[in-house]
Amino acid sequence: MRLTEFWTRMQEQFGVAYAESIATDQVLSELGGRSVRDALATGEDPKVVWRAVCAAFDVPARNR
């Protein structure tokens, strides 16, 4: 998954403002206690990050 696809999915699922809030403010245990932005900045695969977001926010299977 490319970063552009990751951000498109985030915005489609949560809306632009809330997606940004999640990415910046939420610390996810699935990402080793990092935020989405921190995980991506340190080179984490966007697909891994998306899966962590899906698990943390109960994203429906059809949107994963």
PDB file with SEQRES, HELIX, SHEET and CRYST1 records, atoms N, CA, C and O in Angstrom:
SEQRES   1 A   64  MET ARG LEU THR GLU PHE TRP THR ARG MET GLN GLU GLN          
SEQRES   2 A   64  PHE GLY VAL ALA TYR ALA GLU SER ILE ALA THR ASP GLN          
SEQRES   3 A   64  VAL LEU SER GLU LEU GLY GLY ARG SER VAL ARG ASP ALA          
SEQRES   4 A   64  LEU ALA THR GLY GLU ASP PRO LYS VAL VAL TRP ARG ALA          
SEQRES   5 A   64  VAL CYS ALA ALA PHE ASP VAL PRO ALA ARG ASN ARG              
HELIX    1 AA1 LEU A    3  PHE A   14  1                                  12    
HELIX    2 AA2 VAL A   16  ASP A   25  1                                  10    
HELIX    3 AA3 SER A   29  LEU A   31  5                                   3    
HELIX    4 AA4 VAL A   36  ALA A   41  1                                   6    
HELIX    5 AA5 PRO A   46  ALA A   56  1                                  11    
HELIX    6 AA6 ALA A   61  ASN A   63  5                                   3    
CRYST1    1.000    1.000    1.000  90.00  90.00  90.00 P 1           1          
ATOM      1  N   MET A   1       0.848  -1.170   0.000  1.00  0.00           N  
ATOM      2  CA  MET A   1       0.000   0.000   0.000  1.00  0.00           C  
ATOM      3  C   MET A   1       0.896   1.236   0.000  1.00  0.00           C  
ATOM      4  O   MET A   1       1.862   1.320   0.758  1.00  0.00           O  
ATOM      5  N   ARG A   2       0.563   2.180  -0.851  1.00  0.00           N  
ATOM      6  CA  ARG A   2       1.297   3.450  -0.903  1.00  0.00           C  
ATOM      7  C   ARG A   2       0.706   4.425   0.112  1.00  0.00           C  
ATOM      8  O   ARG A   2      -0.440   4.285   0.540  1.00  0.00           O  
ATOM      9  N   LEU A   3       1.505   5.402   0.480  1.00  0.00           N  
ATOM     10  CA  LEU A   3       1.036   6.412   1.432  1.00  0.00           C  
ATOM     11  C   LEU A   3      -0.218   7.128   0.934  1.00  0.00           C  
ATOM     12  O   LEU A   3      -1.116   7.427   1.721  1.00  0.00           O  
ATOM     13  N   THR A   4      -0.282   7.402  -0.364  1.00  0.00           N  
ATOM     14  CA  THR A   4      -1.464   8.094  -0.892  1.00  0.00           C  
ATOM     15  C   THR A   4      -2.719   7.257  -0.695  1.00  0.00           C  
ATOM     16  O   THR A   4      -3.777   7.793  -0.364  1.00  0.00           O  
ATOM     17  N   GLU A   5      -2.612   5.956  -0.894  1.00  0.00           N  
ATOM     18  CA  GLU A   5      -3.766   5.082  -0.667  1.00  0.00           C  
ATOM     19  C   GLU A   5      -4.121   5.040   0.821  1.00  0.00           C  
ATOM     20  O   GLU A   5      -5.296   5.044   1.187  1.00  0.00           O  
ATOM     21  N   PHE A   6      -3.101   5.000   1.666  1.00  0.00           N  
ATOM     22  CA  PHE A   6      -3.343   5.002   3.111  1.00  0.00           C  
ATOM     23  C   PHE A   6      -4.147   6.234   3.514  1.00  0.00           C  
ATOM     24  O   PHE A   6      -5.154   6.120   4.213  1.00  0.00           O  
ATOM     25  N   TRP A   7      -3.701   7.418   3.073  1.00  0.00           N  
ATOM     26  CA  TRP A   7      -4.385   8.654   3.470  1.00  0.00           C  
ATOM     27  C   TRP A   7      -5.772   8.748   2.853  1.00  0.00           C  
ATOM     28  O   TRP A   7      -6.682   9.301   3.470  1.00  0.00           O  
ATOM     29  N   THR A   8      -5.948   8.222   1.655  1.00  0.00           N  
ATOM     30  CA  THR A   8      -7.277   8.194   1.050  1.00  0.00           C  
ATOM     31  C   THR A   8      -8.218   7.343   1.890  1.00  0.00           C  
ATOM     32  O   THR A   8      -9.349   7.745   2.160  1.00  0.00           O  
ATOM     33  N   ARG A   9      -7.758   6.181   2.298  1.00  0.00           N  
ATOM     34  CA  ARG A   9      -8.586   5.299   3.140  1.00  0.00           C  
ATOM     35  C   ARG A   9      -8.903   5.957   4.480  1.00  0.00           C  
ATOM     36  O   ARG A   9     -10.037   5.890   4.956  1.00  0.00           O  
ATOM     37  N   MET A  10      -7.912   6.585   5.079  1.00  0.00           N  
ATOM     38  CA  MET A  10      -8.146   7.279   6.356  1.00  0.00           C  
ATOM     39  C   MET A  10      -9.235   8.336   6.212  1.00  0.00           C  
ATOM     40  O   MET A  10     -10.151   8.413   7.032  1.00  0.00           O  
ATOM     41  N   GLN A  11      -9.129   9.142   5.172  1.00  0.00           N  
ATOM     42  CA  GLN A  11     -10.086  10.227   4.977  1.00  0.00           C  
ATOM     43  C   GLN A  11     -11.469   9.711   4.602  1.00  0.00           C  
ATOM     44  O   GLN A  11     -12.473  10.278   5.032  1.00  0.00           O  
ATOM     45  N   GLU A  12     -11.537   8.658   3.816  1.00  0.00           N  
ATOM     46  CA  GLU A  12     -12.830   8.081   3.463  1.00  0.00           C  
ATOM     47  C   GLU A  12     -13.506   7.465   4.681  1.00  0.00           C  
ATOM     48  O   GLU A  12     -14.723   7.560   4.838  1.00  0.00           O  
ATOM     49  N   GLN A  13     -12.725   6.842   5.529  1.00  0.00           N  
ATOM     50  CA  GLN A  13     -13.295   6.172   6.702  1.00  0.00           C  
ATOM     51  C   GLN A  13     -13.686   7.151   7.806  1.00  0.00           C  
ATOM     52  O   GLN A  13     -14.731   6.989   8.436  1.00  0.00           O  
ATOM     53  N   PHE A  14     -12.853   8.168   8.043  1.00  0.00           N  
ATOM     54  CA  PHE A  14     -13.054   9.020   9.211  1.00  0.00           C  
ATOM     55  C   PHE A  14     -13.376  10.474   8.893  1.00  0.00           C  
ATOM     56  O   PHE A  14     -13.758  11.225   9.791  1.00  0.00           O  
ATOM     57  N   GLY A  15     -13.233  10.884   7.644  1.00  0.00           N  
ATOM     58  CA  GLY A  15     -13.355  12.296   7.302  1.00  0.00           C  
ATOM     59  C   GLY A  15     -11.993  12.961   7.459  1.00  0.00           C  
ATOM     60  O   GLY A  15     -11.123  12.464   8.174  1.00  0.00           O  
ATOM     61  N   VAL A  16     -11.825  14.078   6.789  1.00  0.00           N  
ATOM     62  CA  VAL A  16     -10.505  14.722   6.744  1.00  0.00           C  
ATOM     63  C   VAL A  16     -10.029  15.145   8.128  1.00  0.00           C  
ATOM     64  O   VAL A  16      -8.909  14.818   8.520  1.00  0.00           O  
ATOM     65  N   ALA A  17     -10.856  15.862   8.868  1.00  0.00           N  
ATOM     66  CA  ALA A  17     -10.432  16.406  10.166  1.00  0.00           C  
ATOM     67  C   ALA A  17     -10.179  15.303  11.193  1.00  0.00           C  
ATOM     68  O   ALA A  17      -9.174  15.327  11.903  1.00  0.00           O  
ATOM     69  N   TYR A  18     -11.096  14.337  11.268  1.00  0.00           N  
ATOM     70  CA  TYR A  18     -10.933  13.279  12.264  1.00  0.00           C  
ATOM     71  C   TYR A  18      -9.769  12.361  11.902  1.00  0.00           C  
ATOM     72  O   TYR A  18      -9.072  11.874  12.792  1.00  0.00           O  
ATOM     73  N   ALA A  19      -9.550  12.117  10.616  1.00  0.00           N  
ATOM     74  CA  ALA A  19      -8.403  11.300  10.194  1.00  0.00           C  
ATOM     75  C   ALA A  19      -7.105  11.943  10.654  1.00  0.00           C  
ATOM     76  O   ALA A  19      -6.205  11.254  11.133  1.00  0.00           O  
ATOM     77  N   GLU A  20      -7.005  13.246  10.512  1.00  0.00           N  
ATOM     78  CA  GLU A  20      -5.809  13.965  10.954  1.00  0.00           C  
ATOM     79  C   GLU A  20      -5.650  13.873  12.468  1.00  0.00           C  
ATOM     80  O   GLU A  20      -4.541  13.695  12.971  1.00  0.00           O  
ATOM     81  N   SER A  21      -6.752  13.995  13.188  1.00  0.00           N  
ATOM     82  CA  SER A  21      -6.712  13.886  14.640  1.00  0.00           C  
ATOM     83  C   SER A  21      -6.251  12.500  15.078  1.00  0.00           C  
ATOM     84  O   SER A  21      -5.410  12.374  15.968  1.00  0.00           O  
ATOM     85  N   ILE A  22      -6.791  11.483  14.464  1.00  0.00           N  
ATOM     86  CA  ILE A  22      -6.377  10.111  14.780  1.00  0.00           C  
ATOM     87  C   ILE A  22      -4.890   9.935  14.509  1.00  0.00           C  
ATOM     88  O   ILE A  22      -4.161   9.383  15.333  1.00  0.00           O  
ATOM     89  N   ALA A  23      -4.447  10.406  13.352  1.00  0.00           N  
ATOM     90  CA  ALA A  23      -3.059  10.220  12.945  1.00  0.00           C  
ATOM     91  C   ALA A  23      -2.073  10.913  13.879  1.00  0.00           C  
ATOM     92  O   ALA A  23      -0.959  10.433  14.087  1.00  0.00           O  
ATOM     93  N   THR A  24      -2.486  12.021  14.428  1.00  0.00           N  
ATOM     94  CA  THR A  24      -1.589  12.822  15.257  1.00  0.00           C  
ATOM     95  C   THR A  24      -1.731  12.544  16.747  1.00  0.00           C  
ATOM     96  O   THR A  24      -0.732  12.477  17.462  1.00  0.00           O  
ATOM     97  N   ASP A  25      -2.953  12.383  17.217  1.00  0.00           N  
ATOM     98  CA  ASP A  25      -3.226  12.377  18.653  1.00  0.00           C  
ATOM     99  C   ASP A  25      -3.365  11.001  19.295  1.00  0.00           C  
ATOM    100  O   ASP A  25      -3.152  10.862  20.499  1.00  0.00           O  
ATOM    101  N   GLN A  26      -3.713   9.999  18.527  1.00  0.00           N  
ATOM    102  CA  GLN A  26      -3.952   8.674  19.102  1.00  0.00           C  
ATOM    103  C   GLN A  26      -2.676   7.854  19.111  1.00  0.00           C  
ATOM    104  O   GLN A  26      -1.992   7.741  18.094  1.00  0.00           O  
ATOM    105  N   VAL A  27      -2.364   7.292  20.246  1.00  0.00           N  
ATOM    106  CA  VAL A  27      -1.218   6.383  20.375  1.00  0.00           C  
ATOM    107  C   VAL A  27      -1.782   4.969  20.358  1.00  0.00           C  
ATOM    108  O   VAL A  27      -2.648   4.624  21.161  1.00  0.00           O  
ATOM    109  N   LEU A  28      -1.283   4.158  19.436  1.00  0.00           N  
ATOM    110  CA  LEU A  28      -1.820   2.808  19.259  1.00  0.00           C  
ATOM    111  C   LEU A  28      -0.842   1.758  19.759  1.00  0.00           C  
ATOM    112  O   LEU A  28       0.329   1.756  19.379  1.00  0.00           O  
ATOM    113  N   SER A  29      -1.328   0.869  20.609  1.00  0.00           N  
ATOM    114  CA  SER A  29      -0.467  -0.199  21.134  1.00  0.00           C  
ATOM    115  C   SER A  29       0.023  -1.097  20.007  1.00  0.00           C  
ATOM    116  O   SER A  29       1.131  -1.629  20.074  1.00  0.00           O  
ATOM    117  N   GLU A  30      -0.805  -1.271  18.958  1.00  0.00           N  
ATOM    118  CA  GLU A  30      -0.416  -2.104  17.814  1.00  0.00           C  
ATOM    119  C   GLU A  30       0.785  -1.530  17.067  1.00  0.00           C  
ATOM    120  O   GLU A  30       1.448  -2.234  16.306  1.00  0.00           O  
ATOM    121  N   LEU A  31       1.057  -0.251  17.292  1.00  0.00           N  
ATOM    122  CA  LEU A  31       2.197   0.412  16.646  1.00  0.00           C  
ATOM    123  C   LEU A  31       3.324   0.661  17.638  1.00  0.00           C  
ATOM    124  O   LEU A  31       4.167   1.533  17.430  1.00  0.00           O  
ATOM    125  N   GLY A  32       3.330  -0.100  18.701  1.00  0.00           N  
ATOM    126  CA  GLY A  32       4.396   0.022  19.694  1.00  0.00           C  
ATOM    127  C   GLY A  32       4.297   1.296  20.509  1.00  0.00           C  
ATOM    128  O   GLY A  32       5.310   1.848  20.936  1.00  0.00           O  
ATOM    129  N   GLY A  33       3.067   1.765  20.727  1.00  0.00           N  
ATOM    130  CA  GLY A  33       2.871   2.973  21.522  1.00  0.00           C  
ATOM    131  C   GLY A  33       3.187   4.246  20.750  1.00  0.00           C  
ATOM    132  O   GLY A  33       3.497   5.278  21.344  1.00  0.00           O  
ATOM    133  N   ARG A  34       3.107   4.172  19.430  1.00  0.00           N  
ATOM    134  CA  ARG A  34       3.357   5.351  18.592  1.00  0.00           C  
ATOM    135  C   ARG A  34       2.065   5.801  17.934  1.00  0.00           C  
ATOM    136  O   ARG A  34       1.106   5.039  17.813  1.00  0.00           O  
ATOM    137  N   SER A  35       2.065   7.051  17.514  1.00  0.00           N  
ATOM    138  CA  SER A  35       0.944   7.546  16.722  1.00  0.00           C  
ATOM    139  C   SER A  35       1.121   7.077  15.281  1.00  0.00           C  
ATOM    140  O   SER A  35       2.185   6.589  14.900  1.00  0.00           O  
ATOM    141  N   VAL A  36       0.077   7.231  14.495  1.00  0.00           N  
ATOM    142  CA  VAL A  36       0.142   6.897  13.068  1.00  0.00           C  
ATOM    143  C   VAL A  36       1.249   7.704  12.396  1.00  0.00           C  
ATOM    144  O   VAL A  36       2.071   7.150  11.666  1.00  0.00           O  
ATOM    145  N   ARG A  37       1.268   8.994  12.639  1.00  0.00           N  
ATOM    146  CA  ARG A  37       2.292   9.851  12.018  1.00  0.00           C  
ATOM    147  C   ARG A  37       3.695   9.436  12.430  1.00  0.00           C  
ATOM    148  O   ARG A  37       4.595   9.389  11.591  1.00  0.00           O  
ATOM    149  N   ASP A  38       3.896   9.136  13.704  1.00  0.00           N  
ATOM    150  CA  ASP A  38       5.218   8.707  14.170  1.00  0.00           C  
ATOM    151  C   ASP A  38       5.632   7.385  13.520  1.00  0.00           C  
ATOM    152  O   ASP A  38       6.778   7.224  13.102  1.00  0.00           O  
ATOM    153  N   ALA A  39       4.702   6.453  13.441  1.00  0.00           N  
ATOM    154  CA  ALA A  39       5.015   5.156  12.840  1.00  0.00           C  
ATOM    155  C   ALA A  39       5.391   5.314  11.369  1.00  0.00           C  
ATOM    156  O   ALA A  39       6.366   4.722  10.906  1.00  0.00           O  
ATOM    157  N   LEU A  40       4.627   6.105  10.645  1.00  0.00           N  
ATOM    158  CA  LEU A  40       4.942   6.316   9.228  1.00  0.00           C  
ATOM    159  C   LEU A  40       6.263   7.063   9.063  1.00  0.00           C  
ATOM    160  O   LEU A  40       7.032   6.773   8.145  1.00  0.00           O  
ATOM    161  N   ALA A  41       6.525   8.012   9.940  1.00  0.00           N  
ATOM    162  CA  ALA A  41       7.764   8.795   9.849  1.00  0.00           C  
ATOM    163  C   ALA A  41       9.004   7.943  10.100  1.00  0.00           C  
ATOM    164  O   ALA A  41      10.084   8.249   9.595  1.00  0.00           O  
ATOM    165  N   THR A  42       8.849   6.883  10.875  1.00  0.00           N  
ATOM    166  CA  THR A  42       9.992   6.012  11.159  1.00  0.00           C  
ATOM    167  C   THR A  42      10.081   4.846  10.183  1.00  0.00           C  
ATOM    168  O   THR A  42      10.877   3.927  10.375  1.00  0.00           O  
ATOM    169  N   GLY A  43       9.257   4.888   9.132  1.00  0.00           N  
ATOM    170  CA  GLY A  43       9.372   3.903   8.066  1.00  0.00           C  
ATOM    171  C   GLY A  43       8.471   2.689   8.160  1.00  0.00           C  
ATOM    172  O   GLY A  43       8.636   1.735   7.400  1.00  0.00           O  
ATOM    173  N   GLU A  44       7.525   2.710   9.077  1.00  0.00           N  
ATOM    174  CA  GLU A  44       6.592   1.580   9.166  1.00  0.00           C  
ATOM    175  C   GLU A  44       5.799   1.477   7.868  1.00  0.00           C  
ATOM    176  O   GLU A  44       5.421   2.489   7.279  1.00  0.00           O  
ATOM    177  N   ASP A  45       5.555   0.264   7.435  1.00  0.00           N  
ATOM    178  CA  ASP A  45       4.790   0.012   6.211  1.00  0.00           C  
ATOM    179  C   ASP A  45       3.366   0.559   6.391  1.00  0.00           C  
ATOM    180  O   ASP A  45       2.706   0.233   7.378  1.00  0.00           O  
ATOM    181  N   PRO A  46       2.891   1.376   5.462  1.00  0.00           N  
ATOM    182  CA  PRO A  46       1.530   1.920   5.575  1.00  0.00           C  
ATOM    183  C   PRO A  46       0.462   0.839   5.719  1.00  0.00           C  
ATOM    184  O   PRO A  46      -0.562   1.070   6.363  1.00  0.00           O  
ATOM    185  N   LYS A  47       0.680  -0.328   5.134  1.00  0.00           N  
ATOM    186  CA  LYS A  47      -0.282  -1.420   5.257  1.00  0.00           C  
ATOM    187  C   LYS A  47      -0.373  -1.900   6.706  1.00  0.00           C  
ATOM    188  O   LYS A  47      -1.463  -2.189   7.202  1.00  0.00           O  
ATOM    189  N   VAL A  48       0.755  -1.983   7.369  1.00  0.00           N  
ATOM    190  CA  VAL A  48       0.790  -2.375   8.782  1.00  0.00           C  
ATOM    191  C   VAL A  48       0.077  -1.323   9.632  1.00  0.00           C  
ATOM    192  O   VAL A  48      -0.674  -1.655  10.550  1.00  0.00           O  
ATOM    193  N   VAL A  49       0.319  -0.066   9.317  1.00  0.00           N  
ATOM    194  CA  VAL A  49      -0.316   1.028  10.055  1.00  0.00           C  
ATOM    195  C   VAL A  49      -1.828   1.003   9.824  1.00  0.00           C  
ATOM    196  O   VAL A  49      -2.598   1.174  10.769  1.00  0.00           O  
ATOM    197  N   TRP A  50      -2.257   0.794   8.589  1.00  0.00           N  
ATOM    198  CA  TRP A  50      -3.693   0.736   8.287  1.00  0.00           C  
ATOM    199  C   TRP A  50      -4.350  -0.406   9.065  1.00  0.00           C  
ATOM    200  O   TRP A  50      -5.436  -0.233   9.618  1.00  0.00           O  
ATOM    201  N   ARG A  51      -3.707  -1.553   9.111  1.00  0.00           N  
ATOM    202  CA  ARG A  51      -4.259  -2.685   9.867  1.00  0.00           C  
ATOM    203  C   ARG A  51      -4.394  -2.347  11.350  1.00  0.00           C  
ATOM    204  O   ARG A  51      -5.369  -2.734  11.995  1.00  0.00           O  
ATOM    205  N   ALA A  52      -3.417  -1.627  11.885  1.00  0.00           N  
ATOM    206  CA  ALA A  52      -3.480  -1.216  13.290  1.00  0.00           C  
ATOM    207  C   ALA A  52      -4.639  -0.255  13.515  1.00  0.00           C  
ATOM    208  O   ALA A  52      -5.349  -0.364  14.515  1.00  0.00           O  
ATOM    209  N   VAL A  53      -4.837   0.682  12.598  1.00  0.00           N  
ATOM    210  CA  VAL A  53      -5.964   1.619  12.700  1.00  0.00           C  
ATOM    211  C   VAL A  53      -7.281   0.849  12.629  1.00  0.00           C  
ATOM    212  O   VAL A  53      -8.196   1.102  13.412  1.00  0.00           O  
ATOM    213  N   CYS A  54      -7.371  -0.079  11.699  1.00  0.00           N  
ATOM    214  CA  CYS A  54      -8.595  -0.876  11.549  1.00  0.00           C  
ATOM    215  C   CYS A  54      -8.924  -1.630  12.830  1.00  0.00           C  
ATOM    216  O   CYS A  54     -10.082  -1.681  13.244  1.00  0.00           O  
ATOM    217  N   ALA A  55      -7.922  -2.207  13.449  1.00  0.00           N  
ATOM    218  CA  ALA A  55      -8.132  -2.956  14.687  1.00  0.00           C  
ATOM    219  C   ALA A  55      -8.531  -2.035  15.833  1.00  0.00           C  
ATOM    220  O   ALA A  55      -9.434  -2.360  16.605  1.00  0.00           O  
ATOM    221  N   ALA A  56      -7.877  -0.907  15.948  1.00  0.00           N  
ATOM    222  CA  ALA A  56      -8.128   0.007  17.061  1.00  0.00           C  
ATOM    223  C   ALA A  56      -9.487   0.692  16.966  1.00  0.00           C  
ATOM    224  O   ALA A  56     -10.093   1.013  17.988  1.00  0.00           O  
ATOM    225  N   PHE A  57      -9.968   0.916  15.749  1.00  0.00           N  
ATOM    226  CA  PHE A  57     -11.206   1.666  15.555  1.00  0.00           C  
ATOM    227  C   PHE A  57     -12.331   0.816  14.973  1.00  0.00           C  
ATOM    228  O   PHE A  57     -13.326   1.354  14.487  1.00  0.00           O  
ATOM    229  N   ASP A  58     -12.183  -0.488  15.018  1.00  0.00           N  
ATOM    230  CA  ASP A  58     -13.220  -1.413  14.548  1.00  0.00           C  
ATOM    231  C   ASP A  58     -13.762  -1.040  13.170  1.00  0.00           C  
ATOM    232  O   ASP A  58     -14.973  -0.960  12.964  1.00  0.00           O  
ATOM    233  N   VAL A  59     -12.850  -0.816  12.239  1.00  0.00           N  
ATOM    234  CA  VAL A  59     -13.239  -0.521  10.869  1.00  0.00           C  
ATOM    235  C   VAL A  59     -13.897  -1.773  10.292  1.00  0.00           C  
ATOM    236  O   VAL A  59     -13.338  -2.866  10.391  1.00  0.00           O  
ATOM    237  N   PRO A  60     -15.084  -1.624   9.687  1.00  0.00           N  
ATOM    238  CA  PRO A  60     -15.765  -2.795   9.114  1.00  0.00           C  
ATOM    239  C   PRO A  60     -14.901  -3.521   8.081  1.00  0.00           C  
ATOM    240  O   PRO A  60     -14.123  -2.894   7.363  1.00  0.00           O  
ATOM    241  N   ALA A  61     -15.040  -4.802   8.016  1.00  0.00           N  
ATOM    242  CA  ALA A  61     -14.232  -5.635   7.116  1.00  0.00           C  
ATOM    243  C   ALA A  61     -14.316  -5.163   5.669  1.00  0.00           C  
ATOM    244  O   ALA A  61     -13.320  -5.227   4.948  1.00  0.00           O  
ATOM    245  N   ARG A  62     -15.476  -4.693   5.227  1.00  0.00           N  
ATOM    246  CA  ARG A  62     -15.635  -4.261   3.842  1.00  0.00           C  
ATOM    247  C   ARG A  62     -14.798  -3.012   3.519  1.00  0.00           C  
ATOM    248  O   ARG A  62     -14.552  -2.718   2.349  1.00  0.00           O  
ATOM    249  N   ASN A  63     -14.362  -2.283   4.549  1.00  0.00           N  
ATOM    250  CA  ASN A  63     -13.563  -1.069   4.347  1.00  0.00           C  
ATOM    251  C   ASN A  63     -12.084  -1.294   4.589  1.00  0.00           C  
ATOM    252  O   ASN A  63     -11.281  -0.371   4.453  1.00  0.00           O  
ATOM    253  N   ARG A  64     -11.729  -2.484   4.936  1.00  0.00           N  
ATOM    254  CA  ARG A  64     -10.319  -2.763   5.237  1.00  0.00           C  
ATOM    255  C   ARG A  64      -9.615  -3.004   3.974  1.00  0.00           C  
ATOM    256  O   ARG A  64      -8.411  -3.260   3.977  1.00  0.00           O  
TER     257      ARG A  64                                                      
END                                                                             
